[in-house]
């Protein structure tokens, strides 16, 4: 009698053939063996070269109006902040 704390032994059965592969779409390619390796070349793409120099002044990729708006918003925020600190300082001295 097997003890309750031990696992039951596996039953011996005759060997069976390997399971056939499922026929369906697979997102993974099987690894090619050494004798099956082939090289596939894609179509030649024509790219136009872009000339650049490291000596040139870097140009921002942003729209210049965005930068101007940020500067204006920062100035306005500083003015409002200074105004609020002056008002608070004026209240504290009276």
N, C-alpha and C positions, 0 to 999 in steps of 0.2 A: 504494500500500500504506500502510495506516495504521501509524504508529509504535506500538511497544509501550507507551510511556509515556503516550500520549494516550488519552482515552476514545473509544470508538467512537461515531460519529454515530447519532442516532436515525433510524429509518426513517420516511419520510413515509407516512402512511396517511390515508385519507379521514376526515373528521370523523364522529363518531358522536353519537347522541342522548344526552342526560344520563341517568344511571342512575336508575331509579325508587327512591323512598324505601322503605325496609324497612317492612313492615307489622308492627308489634309495639308493645309497651309502651315508652314513652319517659318518662324522668324529667325531661326538659327540654321546656319549651314553646317553640315557635318565636316569634320576636319579631313582634309585631303591627305592621302598617303603620300609618301615620298615619290612614288612612281607616277602619281597623278597630278603633280603640280604644273600648272600652266600660267603663263603671263598674258594678261589681257590689257591692251592699251586702249585708252579712251580716245575720243575724237580730239584732234588738236584744236585748242581754243586760241583765238587771236585776241591778245590783250595789248592795248596801247600803253606804252610806258609813260609814267608820270615823272617828270623831272622835278627834283627838289634840291634845295641846298640847305645845309645846316647853318649857314651863315645868315640866312634871311631871318627877319623878325617873325616870330610865330604869330599866326593869325587865329583868332578864336573861331570856333565852329558855330558859335551862337549868333543869332541875329543881333546886330548892334543895338537895335531898339530895346531889346530885353535888358541889355546891360545899362542903358540909359534909364530905363524904368526902375531898375534895382537901385541905382545911385540916387534917383529922386525919392524913392520910398525910404531909403536909409536916412537921407537928409530930413525928410518930414518926421520920421520916427525920433531922430535926435532932437529936433526942435520941440516936439511934443513932450519928450522926456525931460528936457531942460525946463520947459514951462511948468511941468508938474512938480519938479524939484524946487523951483523958485516959489511956487504957491505953497508947498508944504513948509518951506523955510520961513516964508512970510507969516504963516499961521502960528508957527512955533515961537516966533519972537514977540508976538503981541500978548 
